Amino acid sequence: MRIRNLLWAVTLPWLSISTGAAAAEQAKVSIKTATVGKQNVEQWVSVEGVSHSRERHVLTFKKNGSVEWVADVVAGDNVTKGQLLARLEQATEQAELKQAQTALAIATDSYNRFKRLFAVNAASKQELEQAESELTRAKAALQQRENALADTQLRAPVSGLLAALHVTAGDYYSASQSAQAPAVIITPEKIKVQAELSRFLLEQIDKGDTAQLRNHCSVDSTANADCALNGNVYFVEYTIDPQTRSATAEAYFDHASQYGIRDGQTVSLWLKTQQADNVLAIPKTTVLYRQNKPYVFVVKDDQVIQLEVSLGLEGENYFEVKAGLMEGDIIATSGRFQLNDGAHVRVLRADGDTGK
C-alpha cells in the first residue's frame, strides 16, 4: 500500500504537467504565413468597352442593277484576296468589253503595219503617229470597259473574315436605297477596343500605356495570368464631352481571335494606371483593419504581434508597404481573424501539417 501511494505521489504531478502542456498546445491558433519581400505592384482599373476590327472593308457595287450571282459563302467564312463574292447582271458590260477588245486588236495591227512601213520609208511619220494615237485611245477604251465590268462585281480586297453578306441572287441593288452594305470583310486578329473614360481616369491614362483583355480568365485572375491578352493604349481623346463628362480612348490588341474576342463584342478593358517597382509588398489577404487603421500579425517564435502598417499603392493582390515592416518579416495569412496581440500560434505548411 505504501508503494502504491508512493507511485501516485510521483505520477500525479507528471500527469498534471502533461495535461497542461497538451491544453496549451491545443489552445494555439493554426495559421499559415508569408514572408515579406520586394516585388512590383501594379494598379489596374476596368472599364466597359466594345471591340472592333482595326481592318474593316465595306464592299459595295459601284453601279445599280439586279444581282445575278452570289458565291456560296456565309458570314463567318474566311475569304481570300480577289475572291468573287457576288455580281450584277453584266450582259451589256460584257458586250462592250468584247467590242473594246476587238477595237484594240485592230488598232494594234494597224500600228504594227504602219511601223513596218515607216521603217522602209513606205509610210509617213504623220501616219505612224496617227496609228499610235488610235492605239492609245483603244487601250484607254478597253480599260474603261474593264472598269465598268469590275463595277458589277463584288471582290474581296484582302484576305480575311466575311463579317456580313447582305445580297441575294435576284435582288435589285441600289446604292441610294440599300440600308446595308452588300458585304463587310474584317481582319479578326487585329482589334481595337473603344471605351469611354471619366475625367479622373483620363488623368491617369496616356498613349502607350499597358492594356489587357481577360475574357477567358476566371473572376479572380490578375494581370499575370496566361489567359490575359496584352495590348496598348493607342489613342486618348483630348476633348471631354460636356454631356457625358467622358472622352473616348482606344486600345489595340493583336491575336484577338485566339482569345475568342469577336468584332462588336462588349468587353472589360483593363488599364494599368500605376506601377511601383521593387518595393516592399504584402498580400492583401494579410491586412486587417481596426478603427480604420491597417495592421498585420507578425510571427515571433510561437506568438504573433499586432503591428500597424502604412500602405502605399494597392495592386490586385498586393499592397505596397511604406512603413511598419521589414524585408524578411513573417506575417500571418490564414487564421488571422482568430488572432489577437500576443496569441500563441501553430504554423502550418501548405499541406496543413505543422511546420517545424
ABEGO torsion letter per residue (X at the ends): XAAAAAAAAAAAAAAAAAAAAAAAAAABBBBBBBBBBBBBBBBBBBBBBBBBBABBBBBBBABBEBBABBBBBBBGBBBBBGBBABBBBAAAAAAAAAAAAAAAAAAAAAAAAAAAAAAAGABBAAAAAAAAAAAAAAAAAAAAAAAAAAAABBBBABBEBBABBABBBGBBBBAAABABBABBBBBAABBBBBBBBBAAAAAABBBGBBBBBAAABBAABBAABAABBBBBBABBBABBBAAAGBBBBBBBBBGAAAAGBBBGBBBBBBBBABBBBGBBBBBAAABBBBGGBBBBBBBBEABBBBBBBBBBBBBAABBBBABGBBBGBBBBABGAAABBBGBBBBBBBAAGBBBX
